[in-house]
């Protein structure tokens, strides 16, 4: 009986030690899991805030780009290589030319006077629900195939007016471009504009009305330098006042961004005197 109680007493002393050891191990494991859980939760919160911040910023920029808001227009952003390409690429002439010496960047077209100031602030195309602010955009000069080429920038959210292109009332080509994709997608439906549609432009405190005459679809990617130059003629100075709007096409698929949609419009008074026949051209 004494031996039994002795053995029982010894067992009773061992069991608490085993229980305390297991409890310590479980406690340590719980601390590790708790720490990892909090760590991953923190990462999730940071990622959520980061993504939410990006989308919030994009929503604000889209709002700022709307023509019916009073907030400042978003700045023009130079597209990265993996984004939608520039509307047109044109060779740059020798920098020693007289035009360059006068402070102009000379591409095949247009001849751009760097001192010319864009005055267009808003453009509306009711048929495709476009109402956007307009910001001035410039160009970058890069080497392609051993030749300098001028690559026009494109505003990320708003419509961009090409620096040096005409303003309303100046009797020349008013060139504007916008993205078909990305966050802004300001010209996502430009392809569906048809002859007879109206374009309203605000410039220098006045409103100007234009009527669409034609829509062109030209191939820009994978073509010869000669074709690049021919395409760029569409944004060259003209002998009469017109609006030229450009975006990439199609927005998706295997041929994504290989073409350019070009919409041309004349002042309402001139358009009313022009032929009613529209010109739908694919080159």
For each residue, the residues with C-beta under 8 A, 3 or more apart:
1: 4 5
2: 5 6
3: 6 7
4: 1 7 8
5: 1 2 8 9
6: 2 3 9 10
7: 3 4 10 11
8: 4 5 11 12
9: 5 6 12 13
10: 6 7 13 14
11: 7 8 14 15
12: 8 9 15 16
13: 9 10 16 17
14: 10 11 17 18
15: 11 12 18 19
16: 12 13 19 20
17: 13 14 20 21
18: 14 15 21 22
19: 15 16 22 23
20: 16 17 23 24
21: 17 18 24 25
22: 18 19 25 26
23: 19 20 26 27
24: 20 21 27 28
25: 21 22 28 29
26: 22 23 29 30
27: 23 24 30 31
28: 24 25 31 32
29: 25 26 32 33
30: 26 27 33 34
31: 27 28 34 35
32: 28 29 35 36
33: 29 30 36 37
34: 30 31 37 38
35: 31 32 38 39
36: 32 33 39 40
37: 33 34 40 41
38: 34 35 41 42
39: 35 36 42 43
40: 36 37 43 44
41: 37 38 44 45
42: 38 39 45 46
43: 39 40 46 47
44: 40 41 47 48
45: 41 42 48 49
46: 42 43 49 50
47: 43 44 50 51
48: 44 45 51 52
49: 45 46 52 53
50: 46 47 53 54
51: 47 48 54 55
52: 48 49 55 56
53: 49 50 56 57
54: 50 51 57 58
55: 51 52 58 59
56: 52 53 59 60
57: 53 54 60 61
58: 54 55 61 62 183
59: 55 56 62 63
60: 56 57 63 64
61: 57 58 64 65 74 156 157 183 184
62: 58 59 65 66 157 183 184
63: 59 60 66 69 71
64: 60 61 69 71 72 73 74 133 157
65: 61 62 73 74 132 133 155 157 158 184 186
66: 62 63 69 131 132 133
67: 122 123 124 131 132 133 202
68: 131
69: 63 64 66 133
70:
71: 63 64
72: 64
73: 64 65 133 134 135 158
74: 61 64 65 77 135 155 156 157 158
75: 135
76: 135 136 137 138 153 154 155 156 158 160
77: 74 153 155 156
78: 140 153
79: 83 84 85 86 153 154 156
80: 83
81:
82:
83: 79 80 182
84: 79 154 179 180 181 182 248 257
85: 79 220 221 248 257
86: 79 89 151 152 153 154
87: 152 154 177 220 235 246 247 248 260
88: 152 220 228 231 232 234 235 246 260
89: 86 144 149 150 151 220 228 232
90: 107 108 109 149 150 228 229 232
91: 107 108 147 148 149 150 225 228 229
92: 95 105 106 107 141 147 148 149 150
93: 97 99 100 106 107 108
94: 97 100
95: 92 100
96: 100 101
97: 93 94 100 101 106
98: 101 102
99: 93 102 104 106 111
100: 93 94 95 96 97 103 104 105 106
101: 96 97 98
102: 98 99
103: 100 113 114 115
104: 99 100 111 112 113 114 164
105: 92 100 112 114 139 141 150
106: 92 93 97 99 100 111 112
107: 90 91 92 93 110 111 112 139 149 150 232
108: 90 91 93 228 229 232 233
109: 90 229 232 233 235 236 237
110: 107 162 164 165 173 175 235 236 237
111: 99 104 106 107 164 237
112: 104 105 106 107 116 139 162 163 164 165
113: 103 104 116 164
114: 103 104 105 163 164
115: 103
116: 112 113 163 164
117: 136
118: 134 136 161 163 165 167
119: 167 168 203 204
120: 123 134 161 167 168 174 176 201 202 203
121: 133 134 202 203
122: 67 131 132 133 134 201 202
123: 67 120 130 131 132 134 159 176 199 200 201 202
124: 67 130 131 132 199 200 201
125: 128 129 130 190 193 197 198 199 200
126: 129 197 198 200
127: 192 193 194 197 198
128: 125 189 190 192 193 197
129: 125 126 189
130: 123 124 125 159 186 187 189 190
131: 66 67 68 122 123 124
132: 65 66 67 122 123 124 158 159 178 186
133: 64 65 66 67 69 73 121 122 158 159
134: 73 118 120 121 122 123 158 159 160 161 176 201
135: 73 74 75 76 155 158 159 160 161
136: 76 117 118 160 161 163
137: 76 152 153 154 155 160 161 162 163 177
138: 76 152 153 163
139: 105 107 112 150 151 152 153 163
140: 78 150 151 153
141: 92 105 148 149 150 151
142: 148 149 151
143: 146 147 148 149
144: 89 147 149
145: 225
146: 143
147: 91 92 143 144 225
148: 91 92 141 142 143
149: 89 90 91 92 107 141 142 143 144 228
150: 89 90 91 92 105 107 139 140 141
151: 86 89 139 140 141 142
152: 86 87 88 137 138 139 162 177
153: 76 77 78 79 86 137 138 139 140 160
154: 76 79 84 86 87 137 160 177 178 179
155: 65 74 76 77 135 137 158 159 160 177 178 179 184 186
156: 61 74 76 77 79 179 182 183 184
157: 61 62 64 65 74 183 184 186
158: 65 73 74 76 132 133 134 135 155 178 184 186
159: 123 130 132 133 134 135 155 176 177 178 186 187 245
160: 76 134 135 136 137 153 154 155 176 177 178
161: 118 120 134 135 136 137 165 174 175 176
162: 110 112 137 152 165 175 176 177 235
163: 112 114 116 118 136 137 138 139
164: 104 110 111 112 113 114 116
165: 110 112 118 161 162 172 173 174 175 176 235
166: 170 171 172 173 174 175 237 241
167: 118 119 120 170 174 203 204
168: 119 120 174 201 203 204 206 208 241
169: 203 206 208 241
170: 166 167 241
171: 166 240 241
172: 165 166 237 238 241
173: 110 165 166 235 236 237 238 241 242 244
174: 120 161 165 166 167 168 201 241 242 243 244
175: 110 161 162 165 166 235 244 246
176: 120 123 134 159 160 161 162 165 243 244 245 246
177: 87 137 152 154 155 159 160 162 187 245 246 247
178: 132 154 155 158 159 160 184 186 187 190 245 247
179: 84 154 155 156 182 184 185 186 187 188 247 248
180: 84 185 187 188 190 191 247 248 249 251 257 261
181: 84 185 188 248 251 252 257
182: 83 84 156 179 185
183: 58 61 62 156 157
184: 61 62 65 155 156 157 158 178 179
185: 179 180 181 182 188
186: 65 130 132 155 157 158 159 178 179
187: 130 159 177 178 179 180 190 245 247 261
188: 179 180 181 185 251
189: 128 129 130 192 193
190: 125 128 130 178 180 187 193 245 247 261 263
191: 180 215 217 247 249 261
192: 127 128 189
193: 125 127 128 189 190 197 212 215 263
194: 127 197 212 215 278
195: 212 213 214 215 278 279
196: 211 212 278
197: 125 126 127 128 193 194 211 212
198: 125 126 127 209 210 211 212 268
199: 123 124 125 209 210 211 212 243 245 265
200: 123 124 125 126 207 208 209 210
201: 120 122 123 124 134 168 174 207 208 210 243
202: 67 120 121 122 123 205 206 207 208
203: 119 120 121 167 168 169 206 208
204: 119 167 168
205: 202
206: 168 169 202 203
207: 200 201 202
208: 168 169 200 201 202 203 267
209: 198 199 200 267 268
210: 198 199 200 201 242 243 265 266 267 268 271
211: 196 197 198 199 265 266 267 268 271 272
212: 193 194 195 196 197 198 199 215 263 264 265
213: 195 242 264 265 266 271 274 278 279
214: 195 263 264 278 279 280 281
215: 191 193 194 195 212 261 262 263 264 278 280
216: 234 261 262 263 264 279 280 281 282 283
217: 191 249 259 260 261 262 281 282 283
218: 231 234 259 260 262 282 283
219: 222 223 227 258 259 260 283
220: 85 87 88 89 223 228 231 258 259 260
221: 85 257 258 259
222: 219 258
223: 219 220 227 228 231
224: 227 228
225: 91 145 147 228 229
226: 229 230
227: 219 223 224 230 231
228: 88 89 90 91 108 149 220 223 224 225 231 232
229: 90 91 108 109 225 226 232 233
230: 226 227 233
231: 88 218 220 223 227 228 234 260
232: 88 89 90 107 108 109 228 229 235 236
233: 108 109 229 230 236
234: 88 216 218 231 244 246 262 264
235: 87 88 109 110 162 165 173 175 232 244 246
236: 109 110 173 232 233
237: 109 110 111 166 172 173
238: 172 173 241 242
239:
240: 171 266 270
241: 166 168 169 170 171 172 173 174 238 266 267 270
242: 173 174 210 213 238 264 265 266 267
243: 174 176 199 201 210 263 264 265 266
244: 173 174 175 176 234 235 262 263 264
245: 159 176 177 178 187 190 199 262 263 264 265
246: 87 88 175 176 177 234 235 260 261 262 263
247: 87 177 178 179 180 187 190 191 260 261
248: 84 85 87 179 180 181 251 257 259 260 261
249: 180 191 217 257 259 260 261
250: 253 255 256 257 258 259
251: 180 181 188 248 256 257
252: 181 256
253: 250 256
254:
255: 250 258 259
256: 250 251 252 253
257: 84 85 180 181 221 248 249 250 251
258: 219 220 221 222 250 255
259: 217 218 219 220 221 248 249 250 255
260: 87 88 217 218 219 220 231 246 247 248 249
261: 180 187 190 191 215 216 217 246 247 248 249
262: 215 216 217 218 234 244 245 246
263: 190 193 212 214 215 216 243 244 245 246
264: 212 213 214 215 216 234 242 243 244 245
265: 199 210 211 212 213 242 243 245 271
266: 210 211 213 240 241 242 243 270 271 274
267: 208 209 210 211 241 242 270 271
268: 198 209 210 211 271 272
269: 272 273
270: 240 241 266 267 273 274
271: 210 211 213 265 266 267 268 274
272: 211 268 269
273: 269 270
274: 213 266 270 271
275:
276:
277:
278: 194 195 196 213 214 215
279: 195 213 214 216
280: 214 215 216
281: 214 216 217
282: 216 217 218
283: 216 217 218 219
